């Protein structure tokens, strides 16, 4: 089936009709090329957007207080809700809550170290906050329970503050003045998402309660759940809302009394859009491919017609129908496979090239402004090798299919009719 | 060798049916040199095709070398053709992108002979027809007579028992036709049955037996006596002109 003669035959027929073979192959190559580019672009979008989700916990909820919009239990609407540390304690007990932190803002103060100073924000929180906001600790450590228990005057500063005030000095262990208050620096943090900024210092919430007269007030709550599905996540959200409604005496159906942002919902919605886009891309890709295959089939039919006489002679000399079929089929598969491979290679090269250029640009941006770059829309637009290989297999099958009917036709022709074909 | 009994063949085109062969009874012995003659439409090419298992018959029986040819699968028919029969056509029918040697070797390829071996044998046969030096040439580099000789070498290479020739001299000039007929004659003398279709009287006269077809039936069967004397007669007439 795969002897040298067959290949020689195919090669000489192809050589005889270089232009025609090229044009046929082109349609297929183009189809695959488009498929690779589209898939790569789709992946790029997917990767870019989902990477932004990585900067925060996927299943995080952010809860803040607002004003009631419905009267309830004798109380009027328009009443401002104020969270307390008790809310933190009671929500903490809800099942399937993983990490939870309350937050209380101190506001802008002047931070100073030796001769350097600047105005920065201070926020107080619980140790769990690190895992919810998902920032990196680049030096030292984050706040822990002991810090909170002893209401220590410790602070974790953002990378921007470190660069501005400490420059080449190791900040860990140094005394930083926040306003007039001395704090010991125990850690430095950095955010992956450049939008979030690192121009703030974080202190234990219990310290803030005493030092800044926070009392038992808190400004907002943030938490993550254990790995749950969307429905479960919504149930937890409802439970939290009901609990807060009970604590603060507002109507649990009042959507405006408190605000809850559930990042899981967001994530799932976005991802399902991308699934849809991916399916759409495959559809288009396959459609283009089908057009290419039809082209190959068309050409093979013409080839068979052209070679009818030759086929007749071969049959007269003793060629079995199988031998004729394999001749046509092999040529069809060969053209499709080679063209497909070229298209795939070009498509992947282009996407890798785009990736390379984009990385260069991002590097340049970082180098120039010291900024991590902007919100990523497009990242790593490359195609999985497995996808590429399965596309190739698809092609070979398609080539076989395209050649099958012309081949069958060729084989079934009676030699005497073939020889008559003047 | 060949036995035909009441062979009928019709061609169906659209709603019309053309009854070409209307009951052929024929017997051809091994080693005979037979020609089939008839005007256009008499069915001579059809008869040749049925004899060569290139076409099927509608009615009657056909015994080839003792085997009944009936409802044969294409695969079986191909193998039988390959082993028993050789073909020579009016328009040579060489494969244009193969050189002379490869063309001659083609029947052996379908017998499964290895490349080296079949090319070697092909060269031998090219030598027999006097075209050894043209082995690497393509068909379009050769004259009509040369192409026909290549075709004849091709028909011989599988050591067939019968060779069918459909107007082998039709596209050749007189002297070349002559050479080709000489070649066919020498092949026949080695014991291979030769069946020729022609409409030229002088060519037919060079064979042992002439079967005349008229309107799909066998009209006359003329036994030819002396080939040699006719040749001389013919040669005389051409030189005088």
Boltz contact constraints between the chains, C-beta under 6 A:
constraints:
  - contact:
      token1: [A, 12]
      token2: [B, 97]
      max_distance: 6.0
  - contact:
      token1: [A, 16]
      token2: [B, 97]
      max_distance: 6.0
  - contact:
      token1: [A, 310]
      token2: [B, 95]
      max_distance: 6.0
  - contact:
      token1: [A, 313]
      token2: [B, 93]
      max_distance: 6.0
  - contact:
      token1: [A, 316]
      token2: [B, 87]
      max_distance: 6.0
  - contact:
      token1: [A, 317]
      token2: [B, 106]
      max_distance: 6.0
  - contact:
      token1: [A, 317]
      token2: [B, 107]
      max_distance: 6.0
  - contact:
      token1: [A, 318]
      token2: [B, 78]
      max_distance: 6.0
  - contact:
      token1: [A, 318]
      token2: [B, 81]
      max_distance: 6.0
  - contact:
      token1: [A, 318]
      token2: [B, 82]
      max_distance: 6.0
  - contact:
      token1: [A, 318]
      token2: [B, 107]
      max_distance: 6.0
  - contact:
      token1: [A, 318]
      token2: [B, 110]
      max_distance: 6.0
  - contact:
      token1: [A, 319]
      token2: [B, 110]
      max_distance: 6.0
  - contact:
      token1: [A, 320]
      token2: [B, 75]
      max_distance: 6.0
  - contact:
      token1: [A, 320]
      token2: [B, 78]
      max_distance: 6.0
  - contact:
      token1: [A, 321]
      token2: [B, 74]
      max_distance: 6.0
  - contact:
      token1: [A, 415]
      token2: [B, 54]
      max_distance: 6.0
  - contact:
      token1: [A, 416]
      token2: [B, 49]
      max_distance: 6.0
  - contact:
      token1: [A, 416]
      token2: [B, 54]
      max_distance: 6.0
  - contact:
      token1: [A, 416]
      token2: [B, 55]
      max_distance: 6.0
